[in-house]
Amino acid sequence: MATSNNPGKAPLSASFCVFGGALIDRVGTFRTQFHPGQSHPGDWQQTVGGVASNVARHLAAFGASVKFASVFAQDAAAETVRQRLTQDGLSIISGSVIPDGVTPTYTVMHDTGGNVIAGLADMALHEHMNASWVRKMAAAAAYSSHWVADTNLPPEALTLLTELKQGNPLYIVAVSPAKMAKIADLLPEIDGLICNRQEAQALTGTAYADAPDAAAGLAHAGLRLCIISDGANSSALARRKADQNLQIVRQKPLPYSGSSGSSGSSGGSDRHAVRLTGAGDSYAAACLYALCTWPDTSADDILNYGHAAARLAIAAEDTCPALSWQSIDETAAES
């Protein structure tokens, strides 16, 4: 069981720079059973999203100092995104405006249980996160103790981050199976990866039976640390210890009602699932915060905090709800 506010022995003064996408999420939810090719009654919600954006905002809400490195268009939607990020406590690194760009969007449809049916990502702007952008952002991020990047960055940007990080640990948070090939040659160079089982399979081309199997596979492929989620099934953490022995820990999240558990995270039986989009970002942020703030946090507790954050997130209306670390700690203690 996680211990209140202090899962390890000594907290670090952790600060983060998060590199990656910030965009508009357009989320639709059907009111009736989904039938392919047919029109359905439903509801739309539009909000600020993006994996890196969501992870950064959660880290700031937990109490961390967070710099944010991304690219922005010069349209009305970009102003909405920037205002929300600043409102949520992020320090946006300047110098990333693309005058002729268009703010990225992610359009996703959910069934009545909150499960994702399909999503469409329009993110051409992210191609401007190139080598010159990385050098500028990395210079501004030099004094952040931990770097986090999502896989919306182009391959050359991710490669350059591994070369520039020096003493800053670099953690990668996956966006989708389609973008995993970008880091296939970087596994020995990054300090940790958070992804789901489907993304792990896309990364190595191997069909994994479950999250522990995927975690072991990625560890043997060269990762020092990986955290793998698998919907309502067991999640897993694998890491190389100081003596080079491999530690693999499996944890089963509590079930939640109203969903089949097809996303990267799960929740509690007393909280009805509203939607699953964004829950994986909450999971990733909570795992990162525990891992980086309390270096002696056990693998069990890291996973437990991740599950607690996802459990709260799936019951919220927003795809990036304002979760406090106290609420995550209390929810983790329930398990």
Contacts in CASP RR format, 6 or more apart in sequence:
PFRMAT RR
TARGET T0000
AUTHOR 0000-0000-0000
METHOD contacts of the structure
MODEL  1
MATSNNPGKAPLSASFCVFGGALIDRVGTFRTQFHPGQSHPGDWQQTVGG
VASNVARHLAAFGASVKFASVFAQDAAAETVRQRLTQDGLSIISGSVIPD
GVTPTYTVMHDTGGNVIAGLADMALHEHMNASWVRKMAAAAAYSSHWVAD
TNLPPEALTLLTELKQGNPLYIVAVSPAKMAKIADLLPEIDGLICNRQEA
QALTGTAYADAPDAAAGLAHAGLRLCIISDGANSSALARRKADQNLQIVR
QKPLPYSGSSGSSGSSGGSDRHAVRLTGAGDSYAAACLYALCTWPDTSAD
DILNYGHAAARLAIAAEDTCPALSWQSIDETAAES
1 304 0 8 1.000
1 332 0 8 1.000
1 333 0 8 1.000
1 335 0 8 1.000
2 301 0 8 1.000
2 304 0 8 1.000
2 305 0 8 1.000
2 308 0 8 1.000
2 329 0 8 1.000
2 332 0 8 1.000
2 333 0 8 1.000
3 301 0 8 1.000
4 329 0 8 1.000
4 333 0 8 1.000
5 325 0 8 1.000
5 326 0 8 1.000
5 329 0 8 1.000
6 294 0 8 1.000
7 290 0 8 1.000
7 294 0 8 1.000
7 296 0 8 1.000
7 297 0 8 1.000
7 298 0 8 1.000
7 301 0 8 1.000
7 302 0 8 1.000
7 305 0 8 1.000
8 294 0 8 1.000
8 295 0 8 1.000
8 296 0 8 1.000
8 297 0 8 1.000
8 298 0 8 1.000
8 301 0 8 1.000
9 294 0 8 1.000
9 296 0 8 1.000
10 294 0 8 1.000
10 295 0 8 1.000
10 296 0 8 1.000
11 293 0 8 1.000
11 294 0 8 1.000
12 145 0 8 1.000
12 292 0 8 1.000
12 293 0 8 1.000
12 294 0 8 1.000
12 295 0 8 1.000
13 145 0 8 1.000
14 64 0 8 1.000
14 145 0 8 1.000
14 146 0 8 1.000
14 289 0 8 1.000
14 292 0 8 1.000
14 293 0 8 1.000
15 64 0 8 1.000
15 65 0 8 1.000
15 66 0 8 1.000
15 67 0 8 1.000
15 143 0 8 1.000
15 144 0 8 1.000
15 145 0 8 1.000
15 146 0 8 1.000
16 56 0 8 1.000
16 59 0 8 1.000
16 64 0 8 1.000
16 65 0 8 1.000
16 66 0 8 1.000
16 67 0 8 1.000
16 144 0 8 1.000
16 145 0 8 1.000
16 146 0 8 1.000
16 147 0 8 1.000
16 148 0 8 1.000
16 288 0 8 1.000
16 292 0 8 1.000
17 66 0 8 1.000
17 67 0 8 1.000
17 68 0 8 1.000
17 69 0 8 1.000
17 93 0 8 1.000
17 137 0 8 1.000
17 140 0 8 1.000
17 141 0 8 1.000
17 144 0 8 1.000
17 146 0 8 1.000
17 147 0 8 1.000
17 148 0 8 1.000
17 168 0 8 1.000
18 52 0 8 1.000
18 53 0 8 1.000
18 55 0 8 1.000
18 56 0 8 1.000
18 59 0 8 1.000
18 66 0 8 1.000
18 67 0 8 1.000
18 68 0 8 1.000
18 69 0 8 1.000
18 147 0 8 1.000
18 148 0 8 1.000
18 149 0 8 1.000
19 52 0 8 1.000
19 69 0 8 1.000
19 70 0 8 1.000
19 129 0 8 1.000
19 134 0 8 1.000
19 137 0 8 1.000
19 141 0 8 1.000
19 147 0 8 1.000
19 148 0 8 1.000
19 149 0 8 1.000
19 150 0 8 1.000
19 153 0 8 1.000
19 157 0 8 1.000
19 161 0 8 1.000
20 51 0 8 1.000
20 52 0 8 1.000
20 53 0 8 1.000
20 69 0 8 1.000
20 70 0 8 1.000
20 126 0 8 1.000
20 129 0 8 1.000
20 149 0 8 1.000
20 150 0 8 1.000
20 152 0 8 1.000
20 153 0 8 1.000
21 50 0 8 1.000
21 51 0 8 1.000
21 52 0 8 1.000
21 53 0 8 1.000
21 70 0 8 1.000
21 71 0 8 1.000
21 104 0 8 1.000
21 123 0 8 1.000
21 126 0 8 1.000
21 129 0 8 1.000
21 150 0 8 1.000
21 152 0 8 1.000
22 48 0 8 1.000
22 49 0 8 1.000
22 50 0 8 1.000
22 52 0 8 1.000
22 53 0 8 1.000
22 68 0 8 1.000
22 70 0 8 1.000
22 72 0 8 1.000
22 81 0 8 1.000
22 85 0 8 1.000
22 104 0 8 1.000
23 48 0 8 1.000
23 49 0 8 1.000
23 50 0 8 1.000
23 53 0 8 1.000
23 81 0 8 1.000
23 103 0 8 1.000
23 104 0 8 1.000
23 105 0 8 1.000
23 106 0 8 1.000
23 123 0 8 1.000
24 46 0 8 1.000
24 47 0 8 1.000
24 48 0 8 1.000
24 49 0 8 1.000
24 77 0 8 1.000
24 80 0 8 1.000
24 81 0 8 1.000
24 103 0 8 1.000
24 104 0 8 1.000
24 105 0 8 1.000
24 106 0 8 1.000
25 45 0 8 1.000
25 46 0 8 1.000
25 47 0 8 1.000
25 48 0 8 1.000
25 49 0 8 1.000
25 50 0 8 1.000
25 105 0 8 1.000
25 106 0 8 1.000
25 108 0 8 1.000
25 277 0 8 1.000
25 319 0 8 1.000
26 44 0 8 1.000
26 45 0 8 1.000
26 46 0 8 1.000
26 105 0 8 1.000
26 106 0 8 1.000
26 107 0 8 1.000
26 108 0 8 1.000
27 44 0 8 1.000
27 45 0 8 1.000
27 46 0 8 1.000
27 47 0 8 1.000
27 108 0 8 1.000
27 110 0 8 1.000
27 275 0 8 1.000
27 277 0 8 1.000
27 319 0 8 1.000
28 42 0 8 1.000
28 43 0 8 1.000
28 44 0 8 1.000
28 45 0 8 1.000
28 108 0 8 1.000
28 109 0 8 1.000
28 110 0 8 1.000
29 42 0 8 1.000
29 43 0 8 1.000
29 45 0 8 1.000
29 109 0 8 1.000
29 110 0 8 1.000
29 111 0 8 1.000
29 112 0 8 1.000
29 114 0 8 1.000
29 275 0 8 1.000
30 40 0 8 1.000
30 41 0 8 1.000
30 42 0 8 1.000
30 109 0 8 1.000
30 110 0 8 1.000
30 111 0 8 1.000
30 112 0 8 1.000
30 117 0 8 1.000
31 40 0 8 1.000
31 41 0 8 1.000
31 42 0 8 1.000
31 43 0 8 1.000
31 112 0 8 1.000
32 40 0 8 1.000
32 41 0 8 1.000
32 42 0 8 1.000
32 112 0 8 1.000
33 111 0 8 1.000
33 112 0 8 1.000
34 40 0 8 1.000
34 111 0 8 1.000
34 112 0 8 1.000
34 117 0 8 1.000
45 317 0 8 1.000
45 319 0 8 1.000
47 318 0 8 1.000
47 319 0 8 1.000
47 320 0 8 1.000
48 80 0 8 1.000
48 81 0 8 1.000
48 84 0 8 1.000
48 85 0 8 1.000
48 320 0 8 1.000
49 106 0 8 1.000
49 319 0 8 1.000
49 320 0 8 1.000
50 106 0 8 1.000
50 150 0 8 1.000
50 152 0 8 1.000
50 281 0 8 1.000
51 150 0 8 1.000
51 151 0 8 1.000
51 152 0 8 1.000
51 173 0 8 1.000
51 174 0 8 1.000
51 175 0 8 1.000
51 281 0 8 1.000
51 284 0 8 1.000
52 68 0 8 1.000
52 70 0 8 1.000
52 148 0 8 1.000
52 149 0 8 1.000
52 150 0 8 1.000
52 152 0 8 1.000
52 173 0 8 1.000
53 68 0 8 1.000
53 70 0 8 1.000
53 81 0 8 1.000
53 85 0 8 1.000
53 320 0 8 1.000
54 278 0 8 1.000
54 281 0 8 1.000
54 282 0 8 1.000
54 285 0 8 1.000
54 319 0 8 1.000
54 320 0 8 1.000
55 148 0 8 1.000
55 150 0 8 1.000
55 173 0 8 1.000
55 281 0 8 1.000
55 284 0 8 1.000
55 285 0 8 1.000
55 288 0 8 1.000
56 66 0 8 1.000
56 68 0 8 1.000
56 85 0 8 1.000
56 90 0 8 1.000
56 148 0 8 1.000
57 85 0 8 1.000
57 88 0 8 1.000
57 89 0 8 1.000
57 90 0 8 1.000
57 320 0 8 1.000
58 281 0 8 1.000
58 282 0 8 1.000
58 285 0 8 1.000
58 286 0 8 1.000
58 289 0 8 1.000
58 309 0 8 1.000
58 320 0 8 1.000
58 323 0 8 1.000
59 66 0 8 1.000
59 148 0 8 1.000
59 285 0 8 1.000
59 288 0 8 1.000
59 289 0 8 1.000
60 66 0 8 1.000
60 88 0 8 1.000
60 89 0 8 1.000
60 90 0 8 1.000
61 88 0 8 1.000
61 322 0 8 1.000
61 323 0 8 1.000
61 324 0 8 1.000
61 325 0 8 1.000
62 285 0 8 1.000
62 286 0 8 1.000
62 289 0 8 1.000
62 323 0 8 1.000
62 324 0 8 1.000
62 325 0 8 1.000
62 328 0 8 1.000
63 325 0 8 1.000
64 289 0 8 1.000
64 293 0 8 1.000
65 91 0 8 1.000
65 144 0 8 1.000
66 89 0 8 1.000
66 90 0 8 1.000
66 91 0 8 1.000
67 90 0 8 1.000
67 91 0 8 1.000
67 92 0 8 1.000
67 93 0 8 1.000
67 140 0 8 1.000
67 141 0 8 1.000
67 144 0 8 1.000
68 85 0 8 1.000
68 90 0 8 1.000
68 91 0 8 1.000
68 92 0 8 1.000
68 93 0 8 1.000
69 93 0 8 1.000
69 96 0 8 1.000
69 137 0 8 1.000
69 140 0 8 1.000
69 141 0 8 1.000
70 92 0 8 1.000
70 96 0 8 1.000
70 129 0 8 1.000
71 96 0 8 1.000
71 97 0 8 1.000
71 98 0 8 1.000
71 125 0 8 1.000
71 126 0 8 1.000
71 128 0 8 1.000
71 129 0 8 1.000
71 133 0 8 1.000
72 78 0 8 1.000
72 81 0 8 1.000
72 82 0 8 1.000
72 96 0 8 1.000
72 97 0 8 1.000
72 98 0 8 1.000
72 103 0 8 1.000
73 97 0 8 1.000
73 98 0 8 1.000
73 101 0 8 1.000
73 102 0 8 1.000
73 103 0 8 1.000
73 125 0 8 1.000
74 97 0 8 1.000
74 98 0 8 1.000
74 99 0 8 1.000
74 100 0 8 1.000
74 101 0 8 1.000
75 101 0 8 1.000
75 102 0 8 1.000
75 103 0 8 1.000
77 103 0 8 1.000
77 105 0 8 1.000
78 97 0 8 1.000
78 103 0 8 1.000
81 103 0 8 1.000
82 92 0 8 1.000
85 92 0 8 1.000
86 92 0 8 1.000
88 322 0 8 1.000
93 136 0 8 1.000
93 137 0 8 1.000
93 140 0 8 1.000
93 141 0 8 1.000
95 136 0 8 1.000
96 128 0 8 1.000
96 133 0 8 1.000
96 137 0 8 1.000
98 125 0 8 1.000
98 128 0 8 1.000
101 124 0 8 1.000
101 125 0 8 1.000
101 128 0 8 1.000
102 122 0 8 1.000
102 124 0 8 1.000
102 125 0 8 1.000
103 125 0 8 1.000
104 121 0 8 1.000
104 122 0 8 1.000
104 123 0 8 1.000
104 124 0 8 1.000
104 125 0 8 1.000
104 126 0 8 1.000
105 121 0 8 1.000
105 122 0 8 1.000
105 123 0 8 1.000
106 119 0 8 1.000
106 120 0 8 1.000
106 121 0 8 1.000
106 122 0 8 1.000
106 123 0 8 1.000
107 119 0 8 1.000
107 120 0 8 1.000
107 122 0 8 1.000
108 116 0 8 1.000
108 118 0 8 1.000
108 119 0 8 1.000
108 120 0 8 1.000
108 277 0 8 1.000
109 116 0 8 1.000
109 117 0 8 1.000
109 118 0 8 1.000
109 119 0 8 1.000
110 116 0 8 1.000
110 117 0 8 1.000
110 275 0 8 1.000
110 276 0 8 1.000
110 277 0 8 1.000
111 117 0 8 1.000
113 258 0 8 1.000
113 259 0 8 1.000
113 260 0 8 1.000
113 273 0 8 1.000
113 275 0 8 1.000
114 258 0 8 1.000
114 259 0 8 1.000
114 273 0 8 1.000
114 274 0 8 1.000
114 275 0 8 1.000
114 276 0 8 1.000
115 259 0 8 1.000
115 260 0 8 1.000
115 261 0 8 1.000
115 262 0 8 1.000
115 263 0 8 1.000
115 276 0 8 1.000
116 262 0 8 1.000
116 263 0 8 1.000
116 276 0 8 1.000
116 277 0 8 1.000
121 176 0 8 1.000
123 152 0 8 1.000
126 152 0 8 1.000
126 153 0 8 1.000
126 154 0 8 1.000
127 154 0 8 1.000
129 152 0 8 1.000
129 153 0 8 1.000
129 154 0 8 1.000
129 157 0 8 1.000
130 154 0 8 1.000
130 156 0 8 1.000
130 157 0 8 1.000
131 156 0 8 1.000
131 157 0 8 1.000
131 160 0 8 1.000
133 157 0 8 1.000
134 153 0 8 1.000
134 157 0 8 1.000
134 160 0 8 1.000
134 161 0 8 1.000
134 164 0 8 1.000
135 160 0 8 1.000
135 164 0 8 1.000
138 160 0 8 1.000
138 161 0 8 1.000
138 164 0 8 1.000
138 165 0 8 1.000
141 147 0 8 1.000
141 168 0 8 1.000
142 168 0 8 1.000
144 168 0 8 1.000
145 168 0 8 1.000
145 169 0 8 1.000
145 292 0 8 1.000
146 168 0 8 1.000
146 169 0 8 1.000
146 171 0 8 1.000
146 288 0 8 1.000
146 292 0 8 1.000
147 161 0 8 1.000
147 165 0 8 1.000
147 168 0 8 1.000
147 169 0 8 1.000
147 170 0 8 1.000
147 171 0 8 1.000
148 170 0 8 1.000
148 171 0 8 1.000
148 172 0 8 1.000
148 173 0 8 1.000
148 288 0 8 1.000
149 158 0 8 1.000
149 161 0 8 1.000
149 170 0 8 1.000
149 171 0 8 1.000
149 172 0 8 1.000
149 173 0 8 1.000
150 172 0 8 1.000
150 173 0 8 1.000
150 174 0 8 1.000
150 175 0 8 1.000
151 158 0 8 1.000
151 172 0 8 1.000
151 173 0 8 1.000
151 174 0 8 1.000
151 175 0 8 1.000
151 176 0 8 1.000
151 179 0 8 1.000
151 180 0 8 1.000
151 182 0 8 1.000
151 183 0 8 1.000
152 175 0 8 1.000
152 179 0 8 1.000
153 161 0 8 1.000
153 182 0 8 1.000
154 182 0 8 1.000
155 182 0 8 1.000
158 172 0 8 1.000
158 182 0 8 1.000
158 183 0 8 1.000
158 186 0 8 1.000
159 185 0 8 1.000
159 186 0 8 1.000
161 170 0 8 1.000
162 170 0 8 1.000
162 186 0 8 1.000
162 189 0 8 1.000
162 190 0 8 1.000
169 191 0 8 1.000
169 192 0 8 1.000
169 292 0 8 1.000
170 189 0 8 1.000
170 190 0 8 1.000
170 191 0 8 1.000
170 192 0 8 1.000
171 190 0 8 1.000
171 191 0 8 1.000
171 192 0 8 1.000
171 193 0 8 1.000
171 194 0 8 1.000
171 288 0 8 1.000
172 183 0 8 1.000
172 186 0 8 1.000
172 190 0 8 1.000
172 192 0 8 1.000
172 193 0 8 1.000
172 194 0 8 1.000
173 193 0 8 1.000
173 194 0 8 1.000
173 195 0 8 1.000
173 281 0 8 1.000
173 284 0 8 1.000
173 288 0 8 1.000
174 180 0 8 1.000
174 193 0 8 1.000
174 194 0 8 1.000
174 195 0 8 1.000
174 196 0 8 1.000
174 199 0 8 1.000
176 199 0 8 1.000
177 198 0 8 1.000
177 199 0 8 1.000
177 201 0 8 1.000
177 202 0 8 1.000
178 202 0 8 1.000
180 195 0 8 1.000
180 199 0 8 1.000
180 200 0 8 1.000
180 202 0 8 1.000
180 203 0 8 1.000
181 202 0 8 1.000
181 203 0 8 1.000
183 190 0 8 1.000
183 193 0 8 1.000
183 203 0 8 1.000
184 203 0 8 1.000
184 204 0 8 1.000
187 193 0 8 1.000
187 218 0 8 1.000
187 221 0 8 1.000
187 222 0 8 1.000
187 223 0 8 1.000
188 222 0 8 1.000
188 223 0 8 1.000
190 223 0 8 1.000
191 224 0 8 1.000
191 225 0 8 1.000
192 223 0 8 1.000
192 224 0 8 1.000
192 225 0 8 1.000
192 226 0 8 1.000
192 227 0 8 1.000
193 218 0 8 1.000
193 223 0 8 1.000
193 225 0 8 1.000
193 226 0 8 1.000
193 227 0 8 1.000
194 226 0 8 1.000
194 227 0 8 1.000
194 229 0 8 1.000
194 283 0 8 1.000
194 284 0 8 1.000
194 287 0 8 1.000
194 288 0 8 1.000
195 203 0 8 1.000
195 226 0 8 1.000
195 227 0 8 1.000
195 228 0 8 1.000
195 229 0 8 1.000
196 228 0 8 1.000
196 229 0 8 1.000
196 230 0 8 1.000
196 231 0 8 1.000
196 263 0 8 1.000
196 264 0 8 1.000
196 280 0 8 1.000
197 208 0 8 1.000
197 210 0 8 1.000
197 211 0 8 1.000
197 214 0 8 1.000
197 228 0 8 1.000
197 229 0 8 1.000
197 230 0 8 1.000
200 208 0 8 1.000
200 214 0 8 1.000
200 215 0 8 1.000
200 217 0 8 1.000
200 218 0 8 1.000
200 226 0 8 1.000
200 228 0 8 1.000
201 207 0 8 1.000
201 208 0 8 1.000
201 214 0 8 1.000
203 218 0 8 1.000
203 221 0 8 1.000
204 217 0 8 1.000
204 218 0 8 1.000
204 221 0 8 1.000
206 217 0 8 1.000
208 214 0 8 1.000
208 217 0 8 1.000
210 230 0 8 1.000
210 233 0 8 1.000
210 234 0 8 1.000
210 236 0 8 1.000
211 228 0 8 1.000
211 229 0 8 1.000
211 230 0 8 1.000
211 233 0 8 1.000
211 234 0 8 1.000
211 235 0 8 1.000
211 236 0 8 1.000
211 250 0 8 1.000
212 228 0 8 1.000
212 234 0 8 1.000
212 236 0 8 1.000
212 238 0 8 1.000
212 248 0 8 1.000
212 250 0 8 1.000
214 226 0 8 1.000
214 228 0 8 1.000
214 230 0 8 1.000
214 236 0 8 1.000
215 226 0 8 1.000
215 227 0 8 1.000
215 228 0 8 1.000
215 236 0 8 1.000
215 237 0 8 1.000
215 238 0 8 1.000
215 248 0 8 1.000
216 238 0 8 1.000
216 246 0 8 1.000
216 248 0 8 1.000
217 238 0 8 1.000
218 226 0 8 1.000
218 228 0 8 1.000
218 238 0 8 1.000
219 226 0 8 1.000
219 238 0 8 1.000
219 239 0 8 1.000
219 240 0 8 1.000
219 246 0 8 1.000
219 248 0 8 1.000
223 238 0 8 1.000
224 239 0 8 1.000
224 240 0 8 1.000
225 237 0 8 1.000
225 238 0 8 1.000
225 239 0 8 1.000
225 240 0 8 1.000
226 237 0 8 1.000
226 238 0 8 1.000
226 239 0 8 1.000
227 235 0 8 1.000
227 236 0 8 1.000
227 237 0 8 1.000
227 284 0 8 1.000
227 287 0 8 1.000
227 302 0 8 1.000
227 303 0 8 1.000
228 235 0 8 1.000
228 236 0 8 1.000
228 237 0 8 1.000
228 238 0 8 1.000
229 235 0 8 1.000
229 264 0 8 1.000
229 265 0 8 1.000
229 280 0 8 1.000
229 283 0 8 1.000
230 236 0 8 1.000
230 264 0 8 1.000
231 253 0 8 1.000
231 261 0 8 1.000
231 262 0 8 1.000
231 263 0 8 1.000
231 264 0 8 1.000
231 265 0 8 1.000
231 266 0 8 1.000
232 253 0 8 1.000
232 255 0 8 1.000
232 256 0 8 1.000
232 259 0 8 1.000
232 260 0 8 1.000
232 261 0 8 1.000
232 266 0 8 1.000
233 252 0 8 1.000
234 250 0 8 1.000
234 251 0 8 1.000
234 252 0 8 1.000
234 253 0 8 1.000
235 250 0 8 1.000
235 251 0 8 1.000
235 253 0 8 1.000
235 303 0 8 1.000
235 307 0 8 1.000
236 248 0 8 1.000
236 249 0 8 1.000
236 250 0 8 1.000
236 251 0 8 1.000
236 303 0 8 1.000
237 247 0 8 1.000
237 248 0 8 1.000
237 249 0 8 1.000
237 251 0 8 1.000
237 299 0 8 1.000
237 302 0 8 1.000
237 303 0 8 1.000
238 246 0 8 1.000
238 247 0 8 1.000
238 248 0 8 1.000
238 249 0 8 1.000
239 246 0 8 1.000
239 247 0 8 1.000
239 299 0 8 1.000
240 246 0 8 1.000
240 247 0 8 1.000
241 247 0 8 1.000
247 299 0 8 1.000
249 299 0 8 1.000
249 300 0 8 1.000
249 303 0 8 1.000
251 300 0 8 1.000
251 303 0 8 1.000
251 304 0 8 1.000
251 307 0 8 1.000
253 265 0 8 1.000
253 266 0 8 1.000
253 267 0 8 1.000
253 268 0 8 1.000
253 307 0 8 1.000
253 310 0 8 1.000
253 311 0 8 1.000
254 266 0 8 1.000
254 267 0 8 1.000
254 268 0 8 1.000
254 269 0 8 1.000
254 307 0 8 1.000
254 311 0 8 1.000
254 335 0 8 1.000
255 266 0 8 1.000
255 267 0 8 1.000
255 268 0 8 1.000
255 269 0 8 1.000
256 266 0 8 1.000
256 267 0 8 1.000
256 268 0 8 1.000
256 269 0 8 1.000
256 271 0 8 1.000
256 272 0 8 1.000
256 273 0 8 1.000
256 311 0 8 1.000
256 314 0 8 1.000
256 315 0 8 1.000
257 269 0 8 1.000
257 271 0 8 1.000
257 272 0 8 1.000
257 273 0 8 1.000
258 272 0 8 1.000
258 273 0 8 1.000
259 273 0 8 1.000
259 276 0 8 1.000
259 314 0 8 1.000
261 276 0 8 1.000
262 276 0 8 1.000
263 276 0 8 1.000
263 277 0 8 1.000
263 279 0 8 1.000
263 280 0 8 1.000
263 314 0 8 1.000
264 276 0 8 1.000
264 279 0 8 1.000
264 280 0 8 1.000
264 283 0 8 1.000
264 310 0 8 1.000
265 276 0 8 1.000
265 279 0 8 1.000
265 280 0 8 1.000
265 282 0 8 1.000
265 283 0 8 1.000
265 306 0 8 1.000
265 307 0 8 1.000
265 309 0 8 1.000
265 310 0 8 1.000
265 311 0 8 1.000
265 313 0 8 1.000
265 314 0 8 1.000
266 307 0 8 1.000
266 310 0 8 1.000
266 311 0 8 1.000
266 314 0 8 1.000
267 273 0 8 1.000
267 279 0 8 1.000
267 307 0 8 1.000
267 310 0 8 1.000
267 311 0 8 1.000
267 314 0 8 1.000
267 315 0 8 1.000
268 311 0 8 1.000
271 311 0 8 1.000
271 312 0 8 1.000
271 314 0 8 1.000
271 315 0 8 1.000
272 315 0 8 1.000
273 314 0 8 1.000
273 315 0 8 1.000
274 314 0 8 1.000
274 315 0 8 1.000
274 316 0 8 1.000
274 317 0 8 1.000
275 314 0 8 1.000
275 319 0 8 1.000
276 314 0 8 1.000
277 319 0 8 1.000
278 313 0 8 1.000
278 319 0 8 1.000
278 320 0 8 1.000
279 310 0 8 1.000
279 313 0 8 1.000
279 314 0 8 1.000
280 310 0 8 1.000
280 313 0 8 1.000
281 313 0 8 1.000
281 320 0 8 1.000
282 306 0 8 1.000
282 309 0 8 1.000
282 310 0 8 1.000
282 312 0 8 1.000
282 313 0 8 1.000
282 320 0 8 1.000
282 321 0 8 1.000
282 323 0 8 1.000
283 306 0 8 1.000
283 307 0 8 1.000
283 309 0 8 1.000
283 310 0 8 1.000
283 313 0 8 1.000
284 306 0 8 1.000
285 309 0 8 1.000
286 305 0 8 1.000
286 306 0 8 1.000
286 308 0 8 1.000
286 309 0 8 1.000
286 310 0 8 1.000
286 323 0 8 1.000
286 328 0 8 1.000
287 302 0 8 1.000
287 303 0 8 1.000
287 305 0 8 1.000
287 306 0 8 1.000
289 305 0 8 1.000
289 325 0 8 1.000
290 297 0 8 1.000
290 301 0 8 1.000
290 302 0 8 1.000
290 305 0 8 1.000
290 306 0 8 1.000
291 297 0 8 1.000
291 302 0 8 1.000
301 332 0 8 1.000
304 332 0 8 1.000
304 335 0 8 1.000
305 328 0 8 1.000
305 329 0 8 1.000
305 332 0 8 1.000
306 328 0 8 1.000
306 332 0 8 1.000
307 332 0 8 1.000
307 335 0 8 1.000
308 328 0 8 1.000
308 329 0 8 1.000
308 331 0 8 1.000
308 332 0 8 1.000
308 334 0 8 1.000
308 335 0 8 1.000
309 323 0 8 1.000
309 328 0 8 1.000
309 331 0 8 1.000
311 331 0 8 1.000
312 321 0 8 1.000
312 323 0 8 1.000
312 327 0 8 1.000
312 328 0 8 1.000
312 331 0 8 1.000
313 321 0 8 1.000
313 323 0 8 1.000
END
